[in-house]
């Protein structure tokens, strides 16, 4: 049965949707969880906050970073790949998921990175 996680009446999408033992997490961004505002800091700050937000949504859906099967990273500038990759490795040191990284022409809110994931629920 499909279950919606983090639905918001102001938004046309859910933070995540689970179906059976899979969790599909929408693209996360560097949004400050306390203020709800986008943080337009360095690429390092944006990647770290985006991954922290991904962790929160995974947890809310009954999963974790350890259960992530596939990640898609969207970067505005592929020159930021090495920086993103270094921080990404901190969050996925072992049990590494499959991953794609795509340079996007533009992302919402003038952010530098967006990350989505598919995980299993244990």
Secondary structure, DSSP 8 states (H G I E B T S, - for coil): -EEEES--TTSSS-SEEEETTEEEEEEE--B-TTT--B----HHHHHHHHHHHHHHHHHHTT--GGGEEEEEEEES-GGGHHHHHHHHHHH-SSS--EEEEEE-S--GGG-SEEEEEEEE--
